[in-house]
Amino acid sequence: MQQPNIVMIMTDQQRFDALGCVNPRVITPAIDSLAREGILFDQAICQCPMCVPSRNSLMFGLYPSQTGVRTNAGALLDETRLPAVPLPQLLHDAGYFCAGFGKTHWNNCRKGEMGSRRGFDVRAEGQPRGSVLWEEGAVMMDEEDPEGLAAYYDETREFGSGEENALGYIGKPSTLPREHHRDGFIWRKCMEFLDAYRPDGRPLFLYFSLIKPHAGFNIPPEFEAMYDLSDIPDLPAPPWAEEPDTHIAAAMRVSESLHRAHYGRRTGLDGLPSEEKRRITLRYWANCTFMDWFIGGVLDKIREKGLDRNTLFLFASDHGDMMGERDNRYSKYCLFDSSVRVPLIVAGDPVDPARRGTRDSRPAMLTDIVPTLCAAAGIKPDPRLPGLSLLGEAAHRGAFCEFHGGGGECPQIAPAWMWRNGRWKLILFRDGTILDDTPLRGELYDLEADPMEWQNRFDDLSCADTRQRLMLELIAHASTAFAKAPAFGDYRGLDKLRR
């Protein structure tokens, strides 16, 4: 069977419900076209609610506790001791020409040194060469468009670190042309590649990964004008003024950086009138539409050149955003659904025609991406990986996610683990740091009756059987996954892990 082309499209911090095919108020025609041509996995989650560990997990097909990259301060700097073969290298070794445009956020270089491209033949990034995102041979934005990058940084200077302070979320209309946004540079380099691309007999792996809709919300006015503020709903108010004693409250007690980030945003946002809080949501949705415009340009060029034939398309984001839920909580860094649920679509010719235009509500994870693309490419899957092919019949009993703080903590906070199936979510956590021997605590949410996760049922005697069942499922899943990878030494190699 001929190997298909593979087109993988990613955004950053796009919620599961920030798609037109899920929420008709959001304008994303390009992404919606993929949903019509494929399968929308509407219960998909990430494996860690922040960029760096989520993207490492996705690209290696392992959980953050298996890669060792658990927070945004993490990185794998020794290319001779990687926990698994990264996705682009797997495809490259299987005969693919691999072109990568945009964010991987592997953080795999030390400043002043180059990181590896890890299998990409062509690479471009909307970042400066002096950042930890520089990869060997990659075209960086400050090399080709230093004026544009400087103008972008000048426009977003007041948004703070990561563009995620209160002003970053309040946002403002951008005065820059689209191409001077970092995502505009990524888009332009991808379009230049597609214009010049001539198949040489090898299948193509195209990775197109945008930096937003991650805050800050400096959006070209034409995208903001596509929305009417009167159509934006108010957020439902929780029945408390401060976060109850949950895993994120426990984390903020230990982590000064998480506490400071949250309450710093609250100071700037608490007093805003309802209309201005709704404008934040409007600008987030407009940012999604802005990213969809770039995605549409790439998809149109692929179709124009006939590269959509025998091609598997995959769209995903690395995590979500709380967007003001739970007493003005923004950003991610928690295990609630708006932070951990992600859009995930698989489309194209390799998808069974009977499944195109459908939704699949089975538990799905970003760690399923590597097995899915390997199966499509005819690559023998690594049996140590915990994921399953999204195009196969096998299904997870639930979905796993973990949280270890944001990365600014020293020592690291104690971990929190999540297990989620269609109706119920279990979170297990401990107070203090990873060095403290504190009792295990928990949260249990009925997602059908309580989708906002306001009512912790962990100590509810009527839910005791459910709590026990989910705890056993979580232990069974985690213990089995961690027993297999990343290292498995046996005289028979990996045969013991295959059926």
C-alpha positions as CSV (number, residue, x, y, z in Angstrom):
1,M,0.0,0.0,0.0
2,Q,1.3,3.5,-0.9
3,Q,2.2,5.6,2.1
4,P,0.0,8.6,2.4
5,N,1.1,12.1,2.7
6,I,0.6,13.4,6.3
7,V,-0.4,17.0,7.1
8,M,-0.4,17.8,10.8
9,I,-1.8,21.2,11.9
10,M,-1.5,22.5,15.4
11,T,-2.6,25.6,17.3
12,D,-1.6,26.6,20.8
13,Q,-4.0,26.9,23.7
14,Q,-7.2,26.4,21.7
15,R,-10.1,25.1,23.8
16,F,-12.0,22.0,22.7
17,D,-15.1,24.3,22.2
18,A,-13.4,27.1,20.2
19,L,-14.4,25.5,16.9
20,G,-17.4,26.4,14.7
21,C,-18.2,22.7,14.4
22,V,-18.6,22.5,18.2
23,N,-19.7,26.1,19.0
24,P,-21.5,27.8,16.1
25,R,-20.6,31.3,17.5
26,V,-16.9,30.7,16.7
27,I,-15.9,31.2,13.1
28,T,-13.4,28.6,11.9
29,P,-14.4,27.5,8.4
30,A,-11.0,25.8,7.5
31,I,-11.0,23.6,10.6
32,D,-14.7,22.9,10.2
33,S,-13.9,21.6,6.6
34,L,-11.5,19.0,8.1
35,A,-14.3,17.9,10.6
36,R,-16.7,17.4,7.6
37,E,-14.1,15.3,5.9
38,G,-13.0,13.3,8.9
39,I,-13.6,12.4,12.5
40,L,-13.9,14.8,15.4
41,F,-12.8,13.2,18.7
42,D,-14.9,15.3,21.0
43,Q,-13.6,13.9,24.3
44,A,-9.8,14.3,23.6
45,I,-7.5,15.5,26.3
46,C,-3.8,16.5,26.5
47,Q,-1.4,14.8,28.9
48,C,-0.2,17.9,30.7
49,P,-1.9,21.3,30.7
50,M,1.0,23.5,29.4
51,C,3.0,23.8,26.2
52,V,6.4,22.2,26.8
53,P,5.5,18.9,28.5
54,S,2.4,18.5,26.3
55,R,4.3,18.9,23.1
56,N,7.1,16.6,24.2
57,S,4.5,14.1,25.2
58,L,2.7,14.4,21.9
59,M,5.9,14.1,19.8
60,F,7.4,11.1,21.7
61,G,4.0,9.4,22.3
62,L,4.8,9.1,26.0
63,Y,3.4,10.6,29.2
64,P,5.3,13.5,30.8
65,S,6.4,11.3,33.6
66,Q,7.9,9.0,31.0
67,T,9.7,11.6,29.0
68,G,10.8,13.4,32.1
69,V,9.6,16.8,30.8
70,R,6.9,17.6,33.4
71,T,6.7,21.4,33.4
72,N,7.4,24.4,31.1
73,A,10.9,24.5,32.6
74,G,11.7,21.1,31.2
75,A,13.7,20.0,28.2
76,L,15.6,17.0,26.8
77,L,19.0,18.3,26.0
78,D,21.0,15.1,25.4
79,E,20.1,13.9,21.9
80,T,21.8,10.5,22.6
81,R,19.5,9.7,25.4
82,L,16.0,10.5,24.2
83,P,13.2,8.4,25.7
84,A,11.8,7.3,22.3
85,V,12.2,8.2,18.7
86,P,10.4,11.5,18.0
87,L,7.6,11.6,15.5
88,P,9.4,13.5,12.6
89,Q,12.4,11.1,13.0
90,L,10.1,8.1,12.8
91,L,8.6,9.3,9.6
92,H,11.9,10.4,8.1
93,D,13.3,7.0,8.8
94,A,10.3,5.5,7.1
95,G,11.0,7.4,3.9
96,Y,9.1,10.6,4.4
97,F,10.3,14.1,3.5
98,C,9.6,16.1,6.6
99,A,9.0,19.8,6.6
100,G,8.2,21.6,9.8
101,F,6.9,25.2,10.1
102,G,6.2,26.7,13.5
103,K,6.1,25.7,17.1
104,T,7.4,22.5,18.5
105,H,8.5,24.0,21.9
106,W,10.8,21.2,22.6
107,N,13.2,23.7,24.2
108,N,16.0,21.3,23.1
109,C,18.9,23.7,22.9
110,R,21.0,25.6,25.4
111,K,21.4,29.2,24.6
112,G,24.3,29.8,22.3
113,E,24.1,26.2,21.0
114,M,21.8,24.6,18.3
115,G,19.2,22.1,19.0
116,S,18.5,19.1,16.8
117,R,15.8,19.2,14.1
118,R,14.9,15.6,15.2
119,G,14.1,14.4,11.7
120,F,12.8,17.5,9.9
121,D,14.5,18.1,6.6
122,V,13.2,21.7,6.4
123,R,12.5,23.9,9.5
124,A,11.3,27.4,10.1
125,E,10.3,29.1,13.4
126,G,8.6,32.4,14.2
127,Q,11.2,33.0,17.0
128,P,14.6,34.6,17.4
129,R,17.8,32.7,16.9
130,G,18.9,33.5,20.5
131,S,16.0,31.6,22.1
132,V,16.0,28.0,23.4
133,L,13.8,27.1,20.4
134,W,16.7,27.5,17.8
135,E,17.2,24.3,15.9
136,E,20.1,23.4,13.6
137,G,19.5,24.7,10.1
138,A,16.2,26.3,11.0
139,V,15.2,29.6,9.5
140,M,14.3,31.9,12.4
141,M,12.2,35.0,12.1
142,D,14.8,37.5,13.3
143,E,17.1,36.3,10.5
144,E,14.6,37.0,7.6
145,D,12.3,39.6,9.1
146,P,14.0,41.3,12.1
147,E,11.9,44.5,11.6
148,G,8.7,42.5,11.7
149,L,9.7,40.6,14.9
150,A,10.9,43.7,16.6
151,A,7.6,45.4,15.7
152,Y,5.6,42.4,17.1
153,Y,7.6,42.5,20.3
154,D,7.0,46.2,20.6
155,E,3.3,45.8,20.2
156,T,3.0,43.1,22.8
157,R,5.6,44.4,25.3
158,E,2.9,45.4,27.9
159,F,1.5,41.8,27.8
160,G,4.3,40.5,30.1
161,S,5.9,37.1,30.1
162,G,4.3,34.7,27.7
163,E,1.8,37.5,26.8
164,E,-0.4,36.2,29.6
165,N,-0.8,39.0,32.1
166,A,-4.1,40.8,32.5
167,L,-3.4,43.2,29.6
168,G,-2.5,40.2,27.4
169,Y,-6.0,38.8,28.0
170,I,-7.7,42.2,27.7
171,G,-5.9,42.6,24.4
172,K,-6.2,45.3,21.7
173,P,-6.5,45.7,18.0
174,S,-3.3,45.0,16.2
175,T,-1.7,47.7,14.1
176,L,0.6,45.3,12.4
177,P,0.1,43.6,9.0
178,R,-0.6,39.9,9.2
179,E,2.9,39.0,8.0
180,H,4.6,40.8,10.9
181,H,2.8,38.5,13.4
182,R,5.0,35.6,14.3
183,D,2.3,33.3,12.9
184,G,2.3,35.3,9.7
185,F,6.0,34.5,9.3
186,I,5.3,30.8,9.9
187,W,2.5,30.8,7.4
188,R,4.6,32.7,4.8
189,K,7.5,30.2,5.1
190,C,5.1,27.3,4.8
191,M,3.4,28.8,1.7
192,E,6.8,29.4,0.1
193,F,7.7,25.8,0.7
194,L,4.4,24.5,-0.8
195,D,4.8,26.8,-3.9
196,A,8.2,25.4,-4.6
197,Y,7.6,21.8,-3.5
198,R,7.9,19.1,-6.2
199,P,7.3,15.5,-5.0
200,D,10.5,13.4,-5.4
201,G,8.9,10.0,-4.9
202,R,8.9,10.3,-1.1
203,P,5.7,10.9,0.8
204,L,5.4,14.3,2.5
205,F,5.1,15.0,6.2
206,L,4.1,18.6,6.6
207,Y,3.9,20.0,10.1
208,F,2.3,23.4,10.4
209,S,2.1,24.7,14.0
210,L,0.9,28.1,15.0
211,I,1.7,30.0,18.2
212,K,-1.8,31.3,18.9
213,P,-4.7,31.7,19.9
214,H,-2.5,31.7,23.1
215,A,-2.7,35.1,24.7
216,G,-2.0,38.0,24.1
217,F,-5.0,39.0,22.1
218,N,-3.5,41.6,19.6
219,I,-5.7,40.7,16.7
220,P,-6.1,42.4,13.3
221,P,-9.3,44.5,13.5
222,E,-10.9,42.7,10.5
223,F,-11.1,39.5,12.5
224,E,-12.5,41.2,15.6
225,A,-15.1,42.9,13.4
226,M,-16.5,39.5,12.5
227,Y,-18.0,39.2,16.0
228,D,-20.8,41.1,17.7
229,L,-20.2,41.8,21.4
230,S,-24.0,41.4,22.1
231,D,-23.7,37.7,20.9
232,I,-21.0,36.8,23.5
233,P,-22.4,35.1,26.6
234,D,-21.5,36.0,30.1
235,L,-19.5,33.3,32.0
236,P,-21.6,31.4,34.6
237,A,-20.5,32.5,38.1
238,P,-19.4,29.7,40.5
239,P,-21.1,29.4,43.9
240,W,-18.0,30.7,45.7
241,A,-15.6,33.7,45.6
242,E,-12.4,31.8,46.0
243,E,-11.2,28.4,44.6
244,P,-12.3,25.6,47.0
245,D,-9.7,23.2,48.4
246,T,-8.8,21.6,45.1
247,H,-5.6,20.5,43.4
248,I,-5.0,23.9,42.0
249,A,-5.6,25.6,45.3
250,A,-3.1,23.2,46.8
251,A,-0.6,24.0,44.0
252,M,-0.9,27.7,44.6
253,R,-0.2,27.3,48.3
254,V,3.2,25.9,47.4
255,S,3.9,27.7,44.1
256,E,4.6,31.4,44.4
257,S,4.7,31.7,40.6
258,L,1.3,30.1,40.1
259,H,-0.2,32.2,42.9
260,R,1.3,35.4,41.6
261,A,0.2,34.8,38.0
262,H,-3.4,34.0,39.0
263,Y,-3.9,36.8,41.4
264,G,-2.0,39.2,39.3
265,R,-4.5,38.6,36.5
266,R,-7.4,38.8,38.9
267,T,-6.2,42.2,40.1
268,G,-6.5,43.5,36.6
269,L,-9.7,41.7,35.6
270,D,-11.9,41.5,38.7
271,G,-13.2,45.0,38.4
272,L,-13.9,45.0,34.7
273,P,-17.6,45.5,33.8
274,S,-19.4,42.5,32.2
275,E,-19.1,44.0,28.8
276,E,-15.3,44.1,28.9
277,K,-15.1,40.6,30.2
278,R,-17.2,39.4,27.3
279,R,-14.8,41.4,25.0
280,I,-12.0,39.1,26.2
281,T,-13.9,36.1,25.1
282,L,-14.7,37.9,21.8
283,R,-11.0,38.5,21.2
284,Y,-10.1,34.9,22.0
285,W,-12.6,33.7,19.5
286,A,-11.3,36.3,17.0
287,N,-7.8,35.0,17.6
288,C,-9.1,31.5,16.7
289,T,-10.5,32.9,13.5
290,F,-7.2,34.6,12.7
291,M,-5.4,31.3,13.1
292,D,-8.1,29.6,11.0
293,W,-7.3,32.1,8.2
294,F,-3.7,30.9,8.1
295,I,-4.8,27.2,8.2
296,G,-7.3,27.9,5.4
297,G,-4.5,29.3,3.2
298,V,-2.3,26.3,3.7
299,L,-5.2,23.9,3.1
300,D,-6.2,25.8,-0.1
301,K,-2.6,25.6,-1.4
302,I,-2.4,21.9,-0.6
303,R,-5.7,21.3,-2.5
304,E,-4.6,23.5,-5.4
305,K,-1.4,21.5,-5.9
306,G,-3.2,18.2,-5.6
307,L,-1.4,17.2,-2.4
308,D,-4.7,16.4,-0.7
309,R,-4.9,13.1,-2.6
310,N,-3.9,10.0,-0.5
311,T,-3.3,12.4,2.4
312,L,-4.1,12.1,6.1
313,F,-4.9,15.3,7.8
314,L,-4.6,15.7,11.6
315,F,-5.6,18.9,13.6
316,A,-5.0,19.3,17.3
317,S,-4.1,21.8,20.0
318,D,-1.7,21.3,22.9
319,H,-4.1,22.3,25.7
320,G,-7.0,24.6,26.4
321,D,-7.5,27.8,28.4
322,M,-9.8,28.5,31.4
323,M,-10.8,31.8,29.9
324,G,-12.2,33.4,33.1
325,E,-14.0,30.3,34.6
326,R,-13.7,29.6,38.3
327,D,-13.4,33.1,39.7
328,N,-11.5,34.8,36.8
329,R,-9.1,32.0,36.2
330,Y,-7.3,32.4,32.9
331,S,-4.5,30.4,31.2
332,K,-4.1,26.6,31.8
333,Y,-2.1,25.0,34.7
334,C,-4.9,22.9,36.1
335,L,-6.8,19.6,35.4
336,F,-10.2,21.1,34.8
337,D,-11.8,20.4,31.5
338,S,-11.4,23.8,29.9
339,S,-7.6,23.4,30.5
340,V,-7.1,19.8,29.5
341,R,-9.7,19.1,26.7
342,V,-8.4,19.8,23.2
343,P,-9.8,19.7,19.7
344,L,-8.6,16.6,17.7
345,I,-9.6,15.8,14.1
346,V,-8.4,13.1,11.8
347,A,-9.4,13.5,8.1
348,G,-8.6,12.6,4.6
349,D,-8.5,9.6,2.2
350,P,-7.2,7.1,4.8
351,V,-10.3,7.6,6.9
352,D,-13.1,5.1,6.3
353,P,-15.7,6.9,4.2
354,A,-18.4,5.7,6.6
355,R,-16.7,7.6,9.5
356,R,-16.2,10.9,7.7
357,G,-18.2,13.8,9.1
358,T,-18.8,11.9,12.4
359,R,-18.0,12.4,16.0
360,D,-16.2,9.8,18.2
361,S,-16.8,10.2,21.9
362,R,-14.4,7.5,23.1
363,P,-11.7,8.7,25.4
364,A,-8.8,10.0,23.2
365,M,-5.4,11.5,24.1
366,L,-2.7,13.4,22.3
367,T,-0.4,10.4,22.9
368,D,-2.6,8.6,20.4
369,I,-1.2,10.8,17.6
370,V,2.1,8.9,17.2
371,P,0.4,5.5,16.9
372,T,-2.2,6.9,14.5
373,L,0.3,8.4,12.1
374,C,2.6,5.3,12.4
375,A,-0.3,3.0,11.5
376,A,-1.2,5.2,8.5
377,A,2.4,5.3,7.3
378,G,2.9,1.5,7.7
379,I,5.4,1.9,10.5
380,K,5.5,-0.9,13.1
381,P,4.4,0.8,16.3
382,D,6.6,0.9,19.3
383,P,4.8,-1.3,21.8
384,R,6.1,0.7,24.8
385,L,3.9,3.6,23.9
386,P,0.6,4.0,25.8
387,G,-1.4,5.4,22.9
388,L,-3.7,3.7,20.4
389,S,-4.4,4.4,16.8
390,L,-7.4,6.7,16.5
391,L,-8.4,4.9,13.3
392,G,-8.4,1.4,14.9
393,E,-11.0,-0.4,16.8
394,A,-9.2,-0.6,20.2
395,A,-10.4,2.0,22.8
396,H,-9.1,3.4,26.1
397,R,-11.2,2.8,29.2
398,G,-10.4,6.4,30.2
399,A,-7.9,9.2,29.5
400,F,-4.9,10.2,31.7
401,C,-3.4,13.6,32.4
402,E,-0.9,14.8,35.0
403,F,0.1,18.1,36.5
404,H,3.4,19.0,38.3
405,G,3.3,22.8,38.6
406,G,4.2,25.4,36.1
407,G,8.0,25.1,36.2
408,G,8.9,28.0,38.4
409,E,8.8,26.0,41.6
410,C,11.9,24.7,43.5
411,P,11.4,22.1,44.8
412,Q,8.7,20.9,42.5
413,I,5.2,20.6,43.8
414,A,3.6,17.2,44.5
415,P,2.0,15.7,41.4
416,A,-1.7,15.6,40.6
417,W,-3.1,12.8,38.3
418,M,-6.4,12.8,36.4
419,W,-8.5,9.9,35.0
420,R,-11.4,10.9,32.8
421,N,-14.1,8.8,31.1
422,G,-17.3,9.8,29.4
423,R,-19.2,10.9,32.5
424,W,-16.8,11.0,35.5
425,K,-13.5,12.6,36.3
426,L,-11.2,11.6,39.1
427,I,-8.2,13.8,40.3
428,L,-5.8,12.5,42.9
429,F,-3.3,15.0,44.4
430,R,-1.1,15.7,47.5
431,D,-0.3,18.9,49.3
432,G,3.2,20.3,49.5
433,T,6.2,19.5,47.3
434,I,7.4,16.3,45.8
435,L,9.6,15.9,48.8
436,D,6.8,15.9,51.3
437,D,5.1,12.7,52.5
438,T,1.5,14.0,52.7
439,P,-1.8,12.1,52.5
440,L,-3.5,11.5,49.1
441,R,-6.5,13.7,48.5
442,G,-9.0,13.7,45.7
443,E,-11.7,15.3,43.6
444,L,-14.5,13.5,41.8
445,Y,-16.8,15.3,39.3
446,D,-20.0,14.1,37.5
447,L,-19.4,15.8,34.1
448,E,-22.9,15.2,32.9
449,A,-24.6,16.7,35.9
450,D,-21.9,19.3,36.7
451,P,-19.9,20.2,33.5
452,M,-18.4,23.3,35.2
453,E,-16.8,21.0,37.8
454,W,-18.1,23.0,40.8
455,Q,-19.2,20.1,43.0
456,N,-16.5,17.8,44.3
457,R,-18.1,14.4,45.0
458,F,-15.0,12.6,46.3
459,D,-16.3,12.3,49.8
460,D,-19.9,11.7,48.8
461,L,-20.9,8.3,50.1
462,S,-23.4,7.8,47.2
463,C,-20.4,8.0,44.8
464,A,-18.1,5.7,46.8
465,D,-18.4,2.8,44.3
466,T,-17.7,5.2,41.3
467,R,-14.7,6.7,43.1
468,Q,-13.3,3.2,43.9
469,R,-13.7,2.0,40.3
470,L,-12.0,5.1,38.8
471,M,-9.1,4.8,41.3
472,L,-8.6,1.2,40.3
473,E,-8.8,2.1,36.6
474,L,-6.2,4.9,37.0
475,I,-3.8,2.7,39.0
476,A,-4.2,-0.1,36.4
477,H,-3.6,2.2,33.5
478,A,-0.7,4.1,35.0
479,S,1.1,1.1,36.4
480,T,0.9,-0.8,33.1
481,A,2.0,2.2,31.0
482,F,5.0,3.0,33.3
483,A,6.0,-0.6,33.4
484,K,6.6,-0.6,29.7
485,A,8.3,2.7,29.0
486,P,10.5,4.5,28.4
487,A,13.0,1.7,29.2
488,F,12.3,-2.0,28.8
489,G,15.3,-4.4,29.0
490,D,14.8,-8.0,28.2
491,Y,16.8,-10.7,26.3
492,R,13.7,-10.9,23.9
493,G,13.8,-7.2,23.2
494,L,10.3,-5.8,23.0
495,D,8.6,-9.0,22.0
496,K,7.1,-9.3,25.5
497,L,5.1,-6.2,24.8
498,R,3.6,-7.4,21.5
499,R,0.6,-9.7,21.0
